Amino acid sequence: MKKNPHSSGEDQSTDPNEPPDDNKQLHKCETIEDGTEAFMQWMGSSDKRSLKSDNALVLIKFVNDEHTVLYDTSLAKEVEVKLSSGIPYCNNCKSDDCAHVGFTICVEQLGRHRRDGKEETIEEIVDS
């Protein structure tokens, strides 16, 4: 088999027998349950603001009963989850049952003491 002259030399496919790249953490983060696990990992993290941490999802912004902005480290981008009549909907996944929604539900439950629609800091949420 001839080598593709236009190839960078890096294999684009992932070999399941190869160990993962040290610079890239793979996080399974698809279901509501995965989002709950990601939230628990984030809560136990020493650096809740780091976008380069081992956290699959990182809370960026939270406005109770309105919307949440998360950073998804596997997608390497911000994701917004909006709440309409108390029901979360992920604008990225176009779904109400993805990991982003699961994480948001956990944040909402933690911040349930406030329903004033004001943005809360990570410290206010964690120390509640």
Rosetta silent file (secondary structure, phi, psi, omega in degrees, C-alpha in Angstrom):
SEQUENCE: MKKNPHSSGEDQSTDPNEPPDDNKQLHKCETIEDGTEAFMQWMGSSDKRSLKSDNALVLIKFVNDEHTVLYDTSLAKEVEVKLSSGIPYCNNCKSDDCAHVGFTICVEQLGRHRRDGKEETIEEIVDS
SCORE:     score description
SCORE:     0.000 S_00000001
   1 L     0.000  131.760 -178.708    0.000    0.000    0.000 S_00000001
   2 L   -82.205  147.014  176.701    1.388    3.394   -0.995 S_00000001
   3 L   -79.345  138.101  178.794    1.668    6.228    1.464 S_00000001
   4 L   -70.949  119.282 -179.118   -0.496    9.232    0.696 S_00000001
   5 L   -67.218  -17.583 -179.284    1.839   12.107   -0.267 S_00000001
   6 L   -91.021   -2.517 -178.984   -0.755   14.618    0.997 S_00000001
   7 L   -79.713  148.406  179.265   -0.852   13.070    4.446 S_00000001
   8 L   -78.658   -5.638 -177.799    0.848   14.796    7.358 S_00000001
   9 L    94.549  -15.060  177.942    2.266   11.473    8.462 S_00000001
  10 L   -89.334  134.263  177.992   -0.015   11.378   11.484 S_00000001
  11 L   -73.783  122.942 -177.737   -2.537    8.583   11.594 S_00000001
  12 L   -81.058  -18.925  179.607   -5.984   10.168   11.739 S_00000001
  13 L   -87.196  158.185 -179.936   -7.665    7.001   13.000 S_00000001
  14 L  -103.615  123.094  177.221   -7.595    5.940   16.616 S_00000001
  15 L   -87.562  121.103 -177.724   -6.190    2.501   17.369 S_00000001
  16 L   -65.341  -17.411  179.134   -8.023    1.009   20.370 S_00000001
  17 L   -85.509  -12.799  179.717   -4.831   -0.865   21.304 S_00000001
  18 L   -87.185  141.800  175.497   -2.815    2.338   21.557 S_00000001
  19 L   -68.316  151.538  179.450   -2.776    4.280   24.834 S_00000001
  20 L   -65.040  152.010  176.740   -4.468    7.677   24.671 S_00000001
  21 L   -60.260  134.065 -178.413   -2.333   10.721   23.959 S_00000001
  22 L   -61.362  -25.159 -177.176   -1.072   12.219   27.244 S_00000001
  23 L   -87.183   -4.358 -174.256   -2.184   15.675   26.130 S_00000001
  24 L  -129.939  113.653  176.345   -5.742   14.620   25.416 S_00000001
  25 L   -90.165  129.360  177.279   -8.142   13.332   28.060 S_00000001
  26 L   -95.974  126.020 -179.433  -11.083   11.401   26.667 S_00000001
  27 L  -120.661  126.642  172.502  -14.312   11.939   28.576 S_00000001
  28 L   -81.896  112.664 -175.202  -17.466   10.019   27.889 S_00000001
  29 L  -144.482   81.487 -175.666  -20.010   12.753   28.253 S_00000001
  30 L  -125.569  -40.389 -173.262  -23.215   12.025   26.383 S_00000001
  31 E   -99.276  169.803  175.526  -26.102   11.171   28.719 S_00000001
  32 H   -57.860  -39.842  179.017  -27.747   12.946   31.627 S_00000001
  33 H   -62.843  -39.654  176.207  -25.974   10.446   33.905 S_00000001
  34 H   -62.019  -38.306  177.640  -22.623   11.391   32.329 S_00000001
  35 H   -65.574  -37.607  176.698  -23.467   15.027   33.066 S_00000001
  36 H   -65.218  -43.210  177.404  -24.219   14.167   36.693 S_00000001
  37 H   -63.585  -40.553  178.703  -20.875   12.359   36.967 S_00000001
  38 H   -63.464  -37.655  177.947  -19.127   15.328   35.333 S_00000001
  39 H   -64.347  -44.718  179.991  -20.774   17.643   37.872 S_00000001
  40 H   -63.654  -39.483  177.046  -19.597   15.496   40.798 S_00000001
  41 H   -64.602  -43.111  179.897  -16.071   15.446   39.372 S_00000001
  42 H   -63.286  -42.389  179.619  -16.181   19.224   38.880 S_00000001
  43 H   -62.072  -34.239 -179.904  -17.432   19.769   42.447 S_00000001
  44 H   -85.620   -3.704 -177.321  -14.501   17.713   43.782 S_00000001
  45 L   -74.085  143.794  178.406  -11.980   19.493   41.580 S_00000001
  46 L   -77.055  -25.216  179.160   -9.407   21.764   43.186 S_00000001
  47 L  -125.168   92.046 -175.741   -9.566   24.195   40.245 S_00000001
  48 L   -75.477  -10.410 -178.211  -13.151   24.676   39.154 S_00000001
  49 L   -99.611  -13.395 -174.998  -12.269   27.447   36.695 S_00000001
  50 L   -71.951  127.601  177.560   -9.568   25.685   34.680 S_00000001
  51 L   -86.647   -6.553  179.737  -10.561   24.822   31.120 S_00000001
  52 L  -110.557   18.825 -178.711   -7.532   22.553   30.833 S_00000001
  53 L   -82.520 -177.254  175.800   -8.338   20.428   33.875 S_00000001
  54 L   -80.092    1.241  179.985   -9.466   16.823   33.973 S_00000001
  55 L   -73.134  131.066  177.991  -13.051   18.054   34.247 S_00000001
  56 L   -68.338  -38.201  179.586  -15.212   16.997   31.307 S_00000001
  57 E  -130.453  142.830 -179.853  -17.437   20.051   31.838 S_00000001
  58 E  -129.010  131.517  178.186  -16.646   23.360   33.514 S_00000001
  59 E   -74.471  125.992  178.211  -19.222   25.899   34.677 S_00000001
  60 E  -102.797  -48.000 -175.691  -18.644   29.295   33.063 S_00000001
  61 E  -148.661  142.622 -179.595  -21.854   31.192   33.844 S_00000001
  62 E  -141.455  124.100  172.087  -25.053   30.436   35.717 S_00000001
  63 E  -123.334  109.000 -173.134  -28.268   32.435   35.935 S_00000001
  64 L   -54.163  132.750  178.644  -30.775   30.484   38.007 S_00000001
  65 L    65.880   12.688  178.507  -33.930   29.486   36.128 S_00000001
  66 L  -126.472  -65.081  179.157  -32.682   31.128   32.902 S_00000001
  67 E  -162.374  162.544  178.263  -29.516   29.658   31.433 S_00000001
  68 E  -133.038  140.177  173.759  -26.156   28.050   32.056 S_00000001
  69 E  -115.592  123.769  179.381  -22.958   28.326   30.035 S_00000001
  70 E  -116.678  157.028  170.166  -20.584   25.378   30.277 S_00000001
  71 E  -108.736  120.625  178.668  -17.226   24.673   28.707 S_00000001
  72 E   -94.919  112.239 -175.352  -17.083   21.172   27.229 S_00000001
  73 L   -70.319  -26.368  178.272  -13.435   20.098   27.229 S_00000001
  74 L   -75.358  -31.712  176.297  -14.012   17.282   24.729 S_00000001
  75 L   -89.239  -16.364 -176.915  -15.610   19.692   22.244 S_00000001
  76 L    55.834   46.287  176.829  -13.243   22.513   23.255 S_00000001
  77 E  -158.638  163.725  176.560  -16.058   25.065   23.185 S_00000001
  78 E   -79.594  145.015 -179.325  -18.699   26.784   25.262 S_00000001
  79 E  -130.353  133.637  179.129  -22.174   25.268   25.337 S_00000001
  80 E  -106.291  133.384  173.885  -25.348   27.060   26.426 S_00000001
  81 E  -116.436  117.599  178.934  -28.247   25.349   28.162 S_00000001
  82 E   -97.916  149.904  176.284  -31.393   27.467   28.337 S_00000001
  83 E  -112.656  130.170  177.219  -34.273   26.884   30.709 S_00000001
  84 E  -127.549  115.435 -175.357  -37.834   27.396   29.593 S_00000001
  85 L    54.416   38.047  177.194  -40.530   26.880   32.235 S_00000001
  86 L    82.112   -0.202 -178.901  -37.959   24.992   34.283 S_00000001
  87 E  -103.617  119.053 -179.807  -37.056   22.594   31.468 S_00000001
  88 E   -77.657  143.770  178.194  -33.402   22.674   30.336 S_00000001
  89 E  -140.164  124.720 -179.291  -32.563   22.479   26.619 S_00000001
  90 E   -84.380  121.284  179.351  -29.045   22.249   25.208 S_00000001
  91 L   -72.786  -23.696  179.549  -28.511   24.525   22.214 S_00000001
  92 L   -77.669  -49.853 -176.234  -25.422   22.565   21.156 S_00000001
  93 L   -86.328  -11.271 -174.976  -26.914   19.045   21.198 S_00000001
  94 L    54.244   49.584 -172.338  -30.441   20.219   20.368 S_00000001
  95 E  -149.004  158.961  174.122  -31.584   17.958   23.176 S_00000001
  96 L  -113.218   12.851 -179.727  -33.102   17.900   26.635 S_00000001
  97 L  -140.063   36.943  177.881  -31.308   14.718   27.740 S_00000001
  98 E   -99.923  177.790 -179.828  -27.586   15.207   27.085 S_00000001
  99 H   -62.416  -35.446 -179.933  -24.677   15.529   29.538 S_00000001
 100 H   -62.706  -39.047  177.053  -24.847   19.334   29.394 S_00000001
 101 H   -67.664  -42.749  178.483  -28.449   19.162   30.598 S_00000001
 102 H   -59.082  -44.539  177.969  -27.498   16.687   33.356 S_00000001
 103 H   -62.123  -44.928 -178.784  -24.753   19.032   34.601 S_00000001
 104 H   -62.791  -40.628  178.311  -27.149   21.992   34.462 S_00000001
 105 H   -59.418  -41.972  178.871  -29.823   20.131   36.452 S_00000001
 106 H   -64.096  -42.383  178.579  -27.250   19.507   39.199 S_00000001
 107 H   -64.757  -42.853  178.417  -26.225   23.183   39.246 S_00000001
 108 H   -59.468  -43.934 -179.899  -29.879   24.224   39.316 S_00000001
 109 H   -64.859  -37.031  178.529  -30.570   21.927   42.263 S_00000001
 110 H   -68.476  -36.459 -177.999  -27.566   23.311   44.107 S_00000001
 111 L   -96.091   14.228 -174.189  -28.670   26.895   43.434 S_00000001
 112 L   -60.618  -17.650 -178.192  -32.375   26.265   44.030 S_00000001
 113 L   -67.361  -19.035 -179.189  -32.374   28.591   47.025 S_00000001
 114 L  -116.951  133.913  177.816  -32.364   31.596   44.667 S_00000001
 115 L  -131.969   34.127 -174.776  -34.941   32.273   42.014 S_00000001
 116 L   -94.708   -0.931  178.238  -34.181   35.889   41.302 S_00000001
 117 L    73.635   13.523  178.695  -32.669   35.435   37.820 S_00000001
 118 L   -93.868  146.850  178.014  -29.360   37.002   38.857 S_00000001
 119 E   -66.775  137.402  177.607  -26.047   35.579   37.786 S_00000001
 120 E  -112.696  144.339  176.772  -24.234   33.672   40.531 S_00000001
 121 L   -79.261  162.630  177.879  -20.497   33.222   40.829 S_00000001
 122 H   -58.624  -41.157 -179.485  -18.935   29.769   41.105 S_00000001
 123 H   -61.772  -41.614  178.334  -18.026   30.576   44.714 S_00000001
 124 H   -63.944  -37.639 -179.653  -21.640   31.439   45.562 S_00000001
 125 H   -70.227  -47.364 -175.834  -22.847   28.198   44.038 S_00000001
 126 H   -69.904  -35.491 -177.371  -20.237   25.969   45.675 S_00000001
 127 L   -87.595    5.523 -176.684  -20.513   27.666   49.085 S_00000001
 128 L   -75.277    0.000    0.000  -24.327   27.530   49.131 S_00000001
